[in-house]
Amino acid sequence: MAIYVALDAGGTRTRCWVADETRVLGRASGGTVKIMMAGEEVAAQRLREVILEACAAAGVDAKSTTRTCMGLAGITSESTRDWAERTLRGIVGGELDLCGDEVIALDAAFRGGPGLLVVAGTGSNVMGRCSSGAMVSVGGWGPVIGDEGSGTWIGLESIRAGLRAHDRGVQTCLLREIEQHWDLQNMGELIAKANERSRPDFAELAMVVARCAELGDALAVSVLDRAGVELAEQVGLAASKMRAAGCAADDAAHVAFTGSVLEKITRVRRSMEEHLHAALPQAQVAQQAVDSLEGALWRARRA
């Protein structure tokens, strides 16, 4: 009996399914294995633990598996790909399919067919696939120089907007709520933490901003609305690149999404949809987020 391992290794957590041809037999999850965040040794240990836990739940030997598909953030880096392949070879048997975490999300949405996928979680980017198989991508340049509309971007922008409001004497709950979330005593400590060389987890502040927006804080609402605009602009650019690549007219008509920002923060998703429909009236945005693991499992079984 063929046994497949599906892995979704994003910037926040790692999830694993072990399945046969028809059903998922075991599941497990753990911390991120993105080596730029966890380091190679910690990431390798986490990857081993999550795979072995899922295999134990499925009642199978990891070394007897048929094929493993892992979607990993940062896989375009040669060093990351080498680490992932080397680590997986020591854990599982069979064939390996390594791709970006956005690729498995795209396959979860369209099963190899055409469409556009917006990823907005810890980071952000947009991918499009033509019916011819041609691929385009926009964004995904990382938290320092890109990832507009992501959780990290929202966290950083909320602090920047809060500090500008402070300078202007404008009232907002943003800085106070962020201080409480990080267990800080005052704005001085907030500034020091935000500027730490080790970079705090700004993405976790996205839900803090969402709560402030729900309470009617105008500045928080503005940050979330701008996040939606940023994502819509990336989708529009990806659609333009698809047309330039010779894609069929309706290849960019369907837009799927994944990631905690678009899945959990309704205001960002609505803002994205409103601005996207103004630029691409034919676009149809999915109503629910796709589960990237379904794409990884589909790829593992299909290959």
GITATA-V805441 format. One record per run of one state. SS is the DSSP state (hx for helix, st for strand, lp for the rest). FROM is the first residue (numbers start at 1). TO is the last residue. If there is no record, write none. Layout:
SS&FROM&TO  SS&FROM&TO
This chain:
lp&1&3  st&4&9  lp&10&12  st&13&19  lp&20&23  st&24&31  lp&32&34  hx&35&38  lp&39&39  hx&40&58  lp&59&61  hx&62&64  lp&65&66  st&67&72  lp&73&77  hx&78&89  lp&90&94  st&95&99  lp&100&100  hx&101&110  lp&111&114  st&115&120  lp&121&123  st&124&129  lp&130&134  st&135&139  lp&140&150  hx&151&168  lp&169&173  hx&174&181  lp&182&186  hx&187&194  lp&195&201  hx&202&214  lp&215&217  hx&218&244  lp&245&253  st&254&258  lp&259&259  hx&260&264  lp&265&265  hx&266&279  lp&280&283  st&284&285  lp&286&291  hx&292&302  lp&303&303
